[in-house]
Amino acid sequence: MERKPVQSSNLAAIGYDPLTETLEVEFTDGSVYEYKNVSQFIYDELMNASSHGSYFNREISKSFPYEKIG
């Protein structure tokens, strides 16, 4: 999955697959996680948020099943 770099103190890049509703998040420490069942709406909100990290922590980090992939 292709990830887009973002300006954030804790997130380095974000990718999304709308077919599987999978959000891929690369953190600044190099770790990568996949979050499942994330709607296109949530992804769009994340990418348009004034603070990607704050939105991620508030709306995604504890709300969706995830798996560390890297």
C-alpha positions as CSV (number, residue, x, y, z in Angstrom):
1,M,0.0,0.0,0.0
2,E,1.3,3.4,-0.9
3,R,1.6,5.8,2.0
4,K,1.6,9.6,1.8
5,P,4.0,11.6,4.1
6,V,2.2,13.8,6.6
7,Q,3.4,16.7,8.8
8,S,3.1,15.3,12.4
9,S,5.2,14.9,15.5
10,N,4.3,11.2,15.8
11,L,3.0,10.1,12.4
12,A,5.3,9.9,9.4
13,A,3.0,8.6,6.6
14,I,-0.6,7.3,6.1
15,G,-2.0,5.0,3.5
16,Y,-5.5,3.7,2.8
17,D,-7.2,0.9,0.8
18,P,-10.9,1.7,0.3
19,L,-11.6,-1.8,-1.0
20,T,-10.6,-3.4,2.3
21,E,-11.2,-0.3,4.5
22,T,-7.6,-0.7,5.8
23,L,-5.7,2.3,7.1
24,E,-1.9,1.9,7.3
25,V,0.0,4.2,9.6
26,E,3.7,4.6,9.7
27,F,5.0,6.3,12.9
28,T,8.0,8.5,13.2
29,D,9.8,5.6,15.1
30,G,9.5,3.5,11.9
31,S,6.8,1.1,13.2
32,V,3.8,0.4,10.9
33,Y,0.3,-0.5,11.9
34,E,-2.8,-1.6,10.0
35,Y,-6.2,-0.5,11.2
36,K,-9.2,-2.5,10.0
37,N,-12.8,-1.4,9.1
38,V,-11.8,2.3,8.7
39,S,-14.4,4.1,6.5
40,Q,-13.4,6.4,3.7
41,F,-15.0,9.2,5.7
42,I,-12.7,8.6,8.7
43,Y,-9.7,8.5,6.3
44,D,-10.7,11.7,4.6
45,E,-11.2,13.4,8.0
46,L,-7.8,12.2,9.2
47,M,-6.1,13.6,6.0
48,N,-7.9,16.9,6.3
49,A,-7.4,17.4,10.0
50,S,-5.4,20.4,11.2
51,S,-3.5,17.9,13.4
52,H,-3.2,14.4,12.0
53,G,-1.8,13.1,15.3
54,S,-4.5,14.6,17.5
55,Y,-7.3,13.2,15.2
56,F,-5.6,9.8,15.0
57,N,-5.3,9.6,18.8
58,R,-8.9,10.8,19.4
59,E,-10.8,8.9,16.6
60,I,-8.7,5.9,15.5
61,S,-6.1,4.6,17.8
62,K,-8.4,2.9,20.3
63,S,-11.5,2.6,18.1
64,F,-10.5,0.1,15.4
65,P,-8.8,-3.3,15.5
66,Y,-5.2,-3.1,14.5
67,E,-2.1,-5.2,13.8
68,K,1.6,-4.3,13.8
69,I,3.0,-5.1,10.4
70,G,6.4,-3.4,10.6
